Amino acid sequence: MAHIKLQIPEELSCIAGNSFGREICENQVLPKLIKGEEVVIEMPEHVRAVAIGFMQGMKYVLLKFDIDIKVSFKASTQKLEEKMFRDYHY
């Protein structure tokens, strides 16, 4: 199982944007994936909110590159983890 802790600038406590989600996924997640392997994507502690567009951007990249993986999320709160999971699977 891969564990990827995203590098998000400290000044961004709320992240949004489909294009930003795509950029982060392409630069920080894709290079560390092995097809068929489970991955945990972890948000840094300072990130308190993640918009659905960001999550959908990440999902778009993984689908575009036909990466068959099981994705789970780790965040500063259980509530944020659950929201990220729901938004990713929307």
Chimera marker file (.cmm) of the C-alpha trace (Angstrom):
<marker_set name="trace">
<marker id="1" x="0.000" y="0.000" z="0.000" r="1" g="1" b="0" radius="0.5"/>
<marker id="2" x="1.299" y="3.430" z="-0.952" r="1" g="1" b="0" radius="0.5"/>
<marker id="3" x="0.932" y="6.347" z="1.449" r="1" g="1" b="0" radius="0.5"/>
<marker id="4" x="1.208" y="9.758" z="-0.201" r="1" g="1" b="0" radius="0.5"/>
<marker id="5" x="1.244" y="12.915" z="1.907" r="1" g="1" b="0" radius="0.5"/>
<marker id="6" x="0.385" y="15.829" z="-0.342" r="1" g="1" b="0" radius="0.5"/>
<marker id="7" x="2.518" y="18.958" z="-0.297" r="1" g="1" b="0" radius="0.5"/>
<marker id="8" x="0.128" y="21.910" z="-0.131" r="1" g="1" b="0" radius="0.5"/>
<marker id="9" x="1.423" y="25.437" z="0.580" r="1" g="1" b="0" radius="0.5"/>
<marker id="10" x="0.928" y="26.450" z="4.232" r="1" g="1" b="0" radius="0.5"/>
<marker id="11" x="-1.130" y="29.510" z="3.296" r="1" g="1" b="0" radius="0.5"/>
<marker id="12" x="-3.818" y="27.275" z="1.739" r="1" g="1" b="0" radius="0.5"/>
<marker id="13" x="-6.082" y="25.961" z="4.478" r="1" g="1" b="0" radius="0.5"/>
<marker id="14" x="-9.019" y="25.555" z="2.077" r="1" g="1" b="0" radius="0.5"/>
<marker id="15" x="-8.321" y="24.021" z="-1.307" r="1" g="1" b="0" radius="0.5"/>
<marker id="16" x="-10.554" y="24.052" z="-4.357" r="1" g="1" b="0" radius="0.5"/>
<marker id="17" x="-10.521" y="23.865" z="-8.099" r="1" g="1" b="0" radius="0.5"/>
<marker id="18" x="-10.703" y="21.022" z="-10.565" r="1" g="1" b="0" radius="0.5"/>
<marker id="19" x="-7.527" y="22.187" z="-12.302" r="1" g="1" b="0" radius="0.5"/>
<marker id="20" x="-5.657" y="22.415" z="-8.969" r="1" g="1" b="0" radius="0.5"/>
<marker id="21" x="-6.772" y="18.871" z="-8.104" r="1" g="1" b="0" radius="0.5"/>
<marker id="22" x="-5.532" y="17.659" z="-11.493" r="1" g="1" b="0" radius="0.5"/>
<marker id="23" x="-2.183" y="19.418" z="-11.057" r="1" g="1" b="0" radius="0.5"/>
<marker id="24" x="-1.611" y="17.974" z="-7.576" r="1" g="1" b="0" radius="0.5"/>
<marker id="25" x="-2.602" y="14.481" z="-8.708" r="1" g="1" b="0" radius="0.5"/>
<marker id="26" x="-0.416" y="14.571" z="-11.831" r="1" g="1" b="0" radius="0.5"/>
<marker id="27" x="2.642" y="15.903" z="-9.969" r="1" g="1" b="0" radius="0.5"/>
<marker id="28" x="2.398" y="14.276" z="-6.549" r="1" g="1" b="0" radius="0.5"/>
<marker id="29" x="0.204" y="11.169" z="-6.804" r="1" g="1" b="0" radius="0.5"/>
<marker id="30" x="0.701" y="9.624" z="-10.262" r="1" g="1" b="0" radius="0.5"/>
<marker id="31" x="4.495" y="9.284" z="-10.000" r="1" g="1" b="0" radius="0.5"/>
<marker id="32" x="4.136" y="7.194" z="-6.832" r="1" g="1" b="0" radius="0.5"/>
<marker id="33" x="1.376" y="4.811" z="-7.926" r="1" g="1" b="0" radius="0.5"/>
<marker id="34" x="1.592" y="1.173" z="-8.856" r="1" g="1" b="0" radius="0.5"/>
<marker id="35" x="-1.374" y="-0.086" z="-10.870" r="1" g="1" b="0" radius="0.5"/>
<marker id="36" x="-3.631" y="-2.315" z="-8.808" r="1" g="1" b="0" radius="0.5"/>
<marker id="37" x="-2.162" y="-1.157" z="-5.493" r="1" g="1" b="0" radius="0.5"/>
<marker id="38" x="-4.167" y="0.516" z="-2.727" r="1" g="1" b="0" radius="0.5"/>
<marker id="39" x="-3.206" y="4.101" z="-1.932" r="1" g="1" b="0" radius="0.5"/>
<marker id="40" x="-3.839" y="6.434" z="1.000" r="1" g="1" b="0" radius="0.5"/>
<marker id="41" x="-3.751" y="10.108" z="0.041" r="1" g="1" b="0" radius="0.5"/>
<marker id="42" x="-3.079" y="12.288" z="3.064" r="1" g="1" b="0" radius="0.5"/>
<marker id="43" x="-3.787" y="15.985" z="3.374" r="1" g="1" b="0" radius="0.5"/>
<marker id="44" x="-1.436" y="18.074" z="5.507" r="1" g="1" b="0" radius="0.5"/>
<marker id="45" x="-2.711" y="19.110" z="8.965" r="1" g="1" b="0" radius="0.5"/>
<marker id="46" x="-3.194" y="22.758" z="7.946" r="1" g="1" b="0" radius="0.5"/>
<marker id="47" x="-5.773" y="21.861" z="5.269" r="1" g="1" b="0" radius="0.5"/>
<marker id="48" x="-9.208" y="22.244" z="6.892" r="1" g="1" b="0" radius="0.5"/>
<marker id="49" x="-11.503" y="22.182" z="3.844" r="1" g="1" b="0" radius="0.5"/>
<marker id="50" x="-11.433" y="20.523" z="0.429" r="1" g="1" b="0" radius="0.5"/>
<marker id="51" x="-13.970" y="21.417" z="-2.273" r="1" g="1" b="0" radius="0.5"/>
<marker id="52" x="-15.620" y="18.818" z="-4.466" r="1" g="1" b="0" radius="0.5"/>
<marker id="53" x="-13.980" y="20.292" z="-7.585" r="1" g="1" b="0" radius="0.5"/>
<marker id="54" x="-10.520" y="19.492" z="-6.206" r="1" g="1" b="0" radius="0.5"/>
<marker id="55" x="-11.497" y="15.887" z="-5.526" r="1" g="1" b="0" radius="0.5"/>
<marker id="56" x="-13.133" y="15.492" z="-8.931" r="1" g="1" b="0" radius="0.5"/>
<marker id="57" x="-9.970" y="16.853" z="-10.575" r="1" g="1" b="0" radius="0.5"/>
<marker id="58" x="-7.907" y="14.177" z="-8.833" r="1" g="1" b="0" radius="0.5"/>
<marker id="59" x="-10.370" y="11.493" z="-9.876" r="1" g="1" b="0" radius="0.5"/>
<marker id="60" x="-10.314" y="12.712" z="-13.496" r="1" g="1" b="0" radius="0.5"/>
<marker id="61" x="-6.546" y="12.239" z="-13.670" r="1" g="1" b="0" radius="0.5"/>
<marker id="62" x="-6.675" y="8.725" z="-12.234" r="1" g="1" b="0" radius="0.5"/>
<marker id="63" x="-9.442" y="7.731" z="-14.652" r="1" g="1" b="0" radius="0.5"/>
<marker id="64" x="-7.694" y="9.411" z="-17.597" r="1" g="1" b="0" radius="0.5"/>
<marker id="65" x="-4.548" y="7.380" z="-17.023" r="1" g="1" b="0" radius="0.5"/>
<marker id="66" x="-6.599" y="4.227" z="-16.362" r="1" g="1" b="0" radius="0.5"/>
<marker id="67" x="-5.093" y="3.723" z="-12.928" r="1" g="1" b="0" radius="0.5"/>
<marker id="68" x="-6.985" y="0.830" z="-11.326" r="1" g="1" b="0" radius="0.5"/>
<marker id="69" x="-6.464" y="1.488" z="-7.631" r="1" g="1" b="0" radius="0.5"/>
<marker id="70" x="-8.406" y="1.616" z="-4.394" r="1" g="1" b="0" radius="0.5"/>
<marker id="71" x="-8.148" y="5.132" z="-2.951" r="1" g="1" b="0" radius="0.5"/>
<marker id="72" x="-8.659" y="6.201" z="0.649" r="1" g="1" b="0" radius="0.5"/>
<marker id="73" x="-8.020" y="9.523" z="2.329" r="1" g="1" b="0" radius="0.5"/>
<marker id="74" x="-6.468" y="10.774" z="5.534" r="1" g="1" b="0" radius="0.5"/>
<marker id="75" x="-7.110" y="14.285" z="6.816" r="1" g="1" b="0" radius="0.5"/>
<marker id="76" x="-7.008" y="16.377" z="9.993" r="1" g="1" b="0" radius="0.5"/>
<marker id="77" x="-10.541" y="15.271" z="10.979" r="1" g="1" b="0" radius="0.5"/>
<marker id="78" x="-12.761" y="12.255" z="10.405" r="1" g="1" b="0" radius="0.5"/>
<marker id="79" x="-15.444" y="14.555" z="9.005" r="1" g="1" b="0" radius="0.5"/>
<marker id="80" x="-13.062" y="15.887" z="6.340" r="1" g="1" b="0" radius="0.5"/>
<marker id="81" x="-11.942" y="12.356" z="5.445" r="1" g="1" b="0" radius="0.5"/>
<marker id="82" x="-15.569" y="11.298" z="4.964" r="1" g="1" b="0" radius="0.5"/>
<marker id="83" x="-16.322" y="14.380" z="2.830" r="1" g="1" b="0" radius="0.5"/>
<marker id="84" x="-13.278" y="13.754" z="0.646" r="1" g="1" b="0" radius="0.5"/>
<marker id="85" x="-14.339" y="10.139" z="0.143" r="1" g="1" b="0" radius="0.5"/>
<marker id="86" x="-17.916" y="11.133" z="-0.768" r="1" g="1" b="0" radius="0.5"/>
<marker id="87" x="-16.743" y="13.874" z="-3.136" r="1" g="1" b="0" radius="0.5"/>
<marker id="88" x="-14.255" y="11.562" z="-4.836" r="1" g="1" b="0" radius="0.5"/>
<marker id="89" x="-16.969" y="8.971" z="-5.447" r="1" g="1" b="0" radius="0.5"/>
<marker id="90" x="-19.661" y="11.473" z="-6.454" r="1" g="1" b="0" radius="0.5"/>
<link id1="1" id2="2" r="1" g="1" b="0" radius="0.2"/>
<link id1="2" id2="3" r="1" g="1" b="0" radius="0.2"/>
<link id1="3" id2="4" r="1" g="1" b="0" radius="0.2"/>
<link id1="4" id2="5" r="1" g="1" b="0" radius="0.2"/>
<link id1="5" id2="6" r="1" g="1" b="0" radius="0.2"/>
<link id1="6" id2="7" r="1" g="1" b="0" radius="0.2"/>
<link id1="7" id2="8" r="1" g="1" b="0" radius="0.2"/>
<link id1="8" id2="9" r="1" g="1" b="0" radius="0.2"/>
<link id1="9" id2="10" r="1" g="1" b="0" radius="0.2"/>
<link id1="10" id2="11" r="1" g="1" b="0" radius="0.2"/>
<link id1="11" id2="12" r="1" g="1" b="0" radius="0.2"/>
<link id1="12" id2="13" r="1" g="1" b="0" radius="0.2"/>
<link id1="13" id2="14" r="1" g="1" b="0" radius="0.2"/>
<link id1="14" id2="15" r="1" g="1" b="0" radius="0.2"/>
<link id1="15" id2="16" r="1" g="1" b="0" radius="0.2"/>
<link id1="16" id2="17" r="1" g="1" b="0" radius="0.2"/>
<link id1="17" id2="18" r="1" g="1" b="0" radius="0.2"/>
<link id1="18" id2="19" r="1" g="1" b="0" radius="0.2"/>
<link id1="19" id2="20" r="1" g="1" b="0" radius="0.2"/>
<link id1="20" id2="21" r="1" g="1" b="0" radius="0.2"/>
<link id1="21" id2="22" r="1" g="1" b="0" radius="0.2"/>
<link id1="22" id2="23" r="1" g="1" b="0" radius="0.2"/>
<link id1="23" id2="24" r="1" g="1" b="0" radius="0.2"/>
<link id1="24" id2="25" r="1" g="1" b="0" radius="0.2"/>
<link id1="25" id2="26" r="1" g="1" b="0" radius="0.2"/>
<link id1="26" id2="27" r="1" g="1" b="0" radius="0.2"/>
<link id1="27" id2="28" r="1" g="1" b="0" radius="0.2"/>
<link id1="28" id2="29" r="1" g="1" b="0" radius="0.2"/>
<link id1="29" id2="30" r="1" g="1" b="0" radius="0.2"/>
<link id1="30" id2="31" r="1" g="1" b="0" radius="0.2"/>
<link id1="31" id2="32" r="1" g="1" b="0" radius="0.2"/>
<link id1="32" id2="33" r="1" g="1" b="0" radius="0.2"/>
<link id1="33" id2="34" r="1" g="1" b="0" radius="0.2"/>
<link id1="34" id2="35" r="1" g="1" b="0" radius="0.2"/>
<link id1="35" id2="36" r="1" g="1" b="0" radius="0.2"/>
<link id1="36" id2="37" r="1" g="1" b="0" radius="0.2"/>
<link id1="37" id2="38" r="1" g="1" b="0" radius="0.2"/>
<link id1="38" id2="39" r="1" g="1" b="0" radius="0.2"/>
<link id1="39" id2="40" r="1" g="1" b="0" radius="0.2"/>
<link id1="40" id2="41" r="1" g="1" b="0" radius="0.2"/>
<link id1="41" id2="42" r="1" g="1" b="0" radius="0.2"/>
<link id1="42" id2="43" r="1" g="1" b="0" radius="0.2"/>
<link id1="43" id2="44" r="1" g="1" b="0" radius="0.2"/>
<link id1="44" id2="45" r="1" g="1" b="0" radius="0.2"/>
<link id1="45" id2="46" r="1" g="1" b="0" radius="0.2"/>
<link id1="46" id2="47" r="1" g="1" b="0" radius="0.2"/>
<link id1="47" id2="48" r="1" g="1" b="0" radius="0.2"/>
<link id1="48" id2="49" r="1" g="1" b="0" radius="0.2"/>
<link id1="49" id2="50" r="1" g="1" b="0" radius="0.2"/>
<link id1="50" id2="51" r="1" g="1" b="0" radius="0.2"/>
<link id1="51" id2="52" r="1" g="1" b="0" radius="0.2"/>
<link id1="52" id2="53" r="1" g="1" b="0" radius="0.2"/>
<link id1="53" id2="54" r="1" g="1" b="0" radius="0.2"/>
<link id1="54" id2="55" r="1" g="1" b="0" radius="0.2"/>
<link id1="55" id2="56" r="1" g="1" b="0" radius="0.2"/>
<link id1="56" id2="57" r="1" g="1" b="0" radius="0.2"/>
<link id1="57" id2="58" r="1" g="1" b="0" radius="0.2"/>
<link id1="58" id2="59" r="1" g="1" b="0" radius="0.2"/>
<link id1="59" id2="60" r="1" g="1" b="0" radius="0.2"/>
<link id1="60" id2="61" r="1" g="1" b="0" radius="0.2"/>
<link id1="61" id2="62" r="1" g="1" b="0" radius="0.2"/>
<link id1="62" id2="63" r="1" g="1" b="0" radius="0.2"/>
<link id1="63" id2="64" r="1" g="1" b="0" radius="0.2"/>
<link id1="64" id2="65" r="1" g="1" b="0" radius="0.2"/>
<link id1="65" id2="66" r="1" g="1" b="0" radius="0.2"/>
<link id1="66" id2="67" r="1" g="1" b="0" radius="0.2"/>
<link id1="67" id2="68" r="1" g="1" b="0" radius="0.2"/>
<link id1="68" id2="69" r="1" g="1" b="0" radius="0.2"/>
<link id1="69" id2="70" r="1" g="1" b="0" radius="0.2"/>
<link id1="70" id2="71" r="1" g="1" b="0" radius="0.2"/>
<link id1="71" id2="72" r="1" g="1" b="0" radius="0.2"/>
<link id1="72" id2="73" r="1" g="1" b="0" radius="0.2"/>
<link id1="73" id2="74" r="1" g="1" b="0" radius="0.2"/>
<link id1="74" id2="75" r="1" g="1" b="0" radius="0.2"/>
<link id1="75" id2="76" r="1" g="1" b="0" radius="0.2"/>
<link id1="76" id2="77" r="1" g="1" b="0" radius="0.2"/>
<link id1="77" id2="78" r="1" g="1" b="0" radius="0.2"/>
<link id1="78" id2="79" r="1" g="1" b="0" radius="0.2"/>
<link id1="79" id2="80" r="1" g="1" b="0" radius="0.2"/>
<link id1="80" id2="81" r="1" g="1" b="0" radius="0.2"/>
<link id1="81" id2="82" r="1" g="1" b="0" radius="0.2"/>
<link id1="82" id2="83" r="1" g="1" b="0" radius="0.2"/>
<link id1="83" id2="84" r="1" g="1" b="0" radius="0.2"/>
<link id1="84" id2="85" r="1" g="1" b="0" radius="0.2"/>
<link id1="85" id2="86" r="1" g="1" b="0" radius="0.2"/>
<link id1="86" id2="87" r="1" g="1" b="0" radius="0.2"/>
<link id1="87" id2="88" r="1" g="1" b="0" radius="0.2"/>
<link id1="88" id2="89" r="1" g="1" b="0" radius="0.2"/>
<link id1="89" id2="90" r="1" g="1" b="0" radius="0.2"/>
</marker_set>
